[in-house]
Amino acid sequence: MIGTRAVRQPGRGGDGQDVPVRPAPAAVALLRVHDQGRQFLDLSDRRASRLTREQKSRFVATCWTAQMYKHFENPMPGHVANWAELPDWQRETAADTGVKDFGAGSNGSRAPRRRRSRYRR
């Protein structure tokens, strides 16, 4: 897991040696939110994909809030705000993450398709 071991970035030591670097807590939190979404999907026998866009986004926002409290002693108020207090852009970000992580549902939402590279054969 990325949060439990150092990540290597080349050339950061100044002498050409790799130096272990810990990822930012917010990056670790984001990975954990993704993991929580996948676990939720698996534990529901993939039926969580039927949730509406708003239900998926609320789940993602709740997971994010929990991770902020886990990784930060005093998280910024905007990172742990209640759903009703979130700005539209933050709700949409959670919704896009939920649709991507949970896949297409019966409500007509679809996960974004990965584009094939035109250079791949």
Contacts in CASP RR format, 6 or more apart in sequence:
PFRMAT RR
TARGET T0000
AUTHOR 0000-0000-0000
METHOD contacts of the structure
MODEL  1
MIGTRAVRQPGRGGDGQDVPVRPAPAAVALLRVHDQGRQFLDLSDRRASR
LTREQKSRFVATCWTAQMYKHFENPMPGHVANWAELPDWQRETAADTGVK
DFGAGSNGSRAPRRRRSRYRR
1 31 0 8 1.000
2 23 0 8 1.000
2 27 0 8 1.000
2 28 0 8 1.000
2 31 0 8 1.000
3 22 0 8 1.000
3 23 0 8 1.000
3 28 0 8 1.000
3 31 0 8 1.000
6 20 0 8 1.000
6 21 0 8 1.000
6 22 0 8 1.000
7 20 0 8 1.000
7 21 0 8 1.000
7 22 0 8 1.000
7 23 0 8 1.000
8 18 0 8 1.000
8 19 0 8 1.000
8 20 0 8 1.000
8 21 0 8 1.000
9 18 0 8 1.000
9 19 0 8 1.000
9 21 0 8 1.000
10 16 0 8 1.000
10 18 0 8 1.000
11 17 0 8 1.000
11 18 0 8 1.000
11 19 0 8 1.000
12 18 0 8 1.000
12 19 0 8 1.000
12 21 0 8 1.000
13 19 0 8 1.000
25 71 0 8 1.000
25 72 0 8 1.000
26 71 0 8 1.000
28 71 0 8 1.000
29 64 0 8 1.000
29 67 0 8 1.000
29 68 0 8 1.000
29 70 0 8 1.000
29 71 0 8 1.000
30 67 0 8 1.000
32 63 0 8 1.000
32 67 0 8 1.000
32 70 0 8 1.000
33 60 0 8 1.000
33 63 0 8 1.000
33 64 0 8 1.000
33 67 0 8 1.000
33 97 0 8 1.000
34 97 0 8 1.000
34 101 0 8 1.000
36 63 0 8 1.000
37 48 0 8 1.000
37 59 0 8 1.000
37 60 0 8 1.000
37 63 0 8 1.000
37 98 0 8 1.000
37 101 0 8 1.000
37 102 0 8 1.000
38 101 0 8 1.000
40 48 0 8 1.000
40 59 0 8 1.000
41 48 0 8 1.000
41 49 0 8 1.000
41 101 0 8 1.000
41 102 0 8 1.000
48 56 0 8 1.000
48 59 0 8 1.000
48 102 0 8 1.000
49 102 0 8 1.000
49 103 0 8 1.000
49 104 0 8 1.000
49 105 0 8 1.000
49 106 0 8 1.000
50 105 0 8 1.000
50 106 0 8 1.000
50 107 0 8 1.000
51 59 0 8 1.000
51 102 0 8 1.000
51 105 0 8 1.000
51 107 0 8 1.000
52 107 0 8 1.000
52 109 0 8 1.000
53 95 0 8 1.000
53 98 0 8 1.000
53 99 0 8 1.000
53 107 0 8 1.000
53 109 0 8 1.000
54 95 0 8 1.000
56 95 0 8 1.000
56 98 0 8 1.000
56 99 0 8 1.000
56 101 0 8 1.000
56 102 0 8 1.000
56 109 0 8 1.000
57 91 0 8 1.000
57 94 0 8 1.000
57 95 0 8 1.000
57 97 0 8 1.000
57 98 0 8 1.000
58 83 0 8 1.000
58 94 0 8 1.000
59 98 0 8 1.000
60 94 0 8 1.000
60 95 0 8 1.000
60 97 0 8 1.000
60 98 0 8 1.000
60 101 0 8 1.000
61 83 0 8 1.000
61 86 0 8 1.000
61 90 0 8 1.000
61 91 0 8 1.000
61 94 0 8 1.000
64 79 0 8 1.000
64 94 0 8 1.000
65 79 0 8 1.000
65 80 0 8 1.000
68 75 0 8 1.000
68 79 0 8 1.000
68 80 0 8 1.000
69 75 0 8 1.000
69 80 0 8 1.000
72 79 0 8 1.000
78 85 0 8 1.000
78 86 0 8 1.000
78 90 0 8 1.000
83 91 0 8 1.000
86 94 0 8 1.000
99 109 0 8 1.000
99 110 0 8 1.000
99 111 0 8 1.000
99 112 0 8 1.000
100 111 0 8 1.000
100 112 0 8 1.000
102 111 0 8 1.000
103 109 0 8 1.000
103 110 0 8 1.000
103 111 0 8 1.000
104 110 0 8 1.000
104 111 0 8 1.000
END
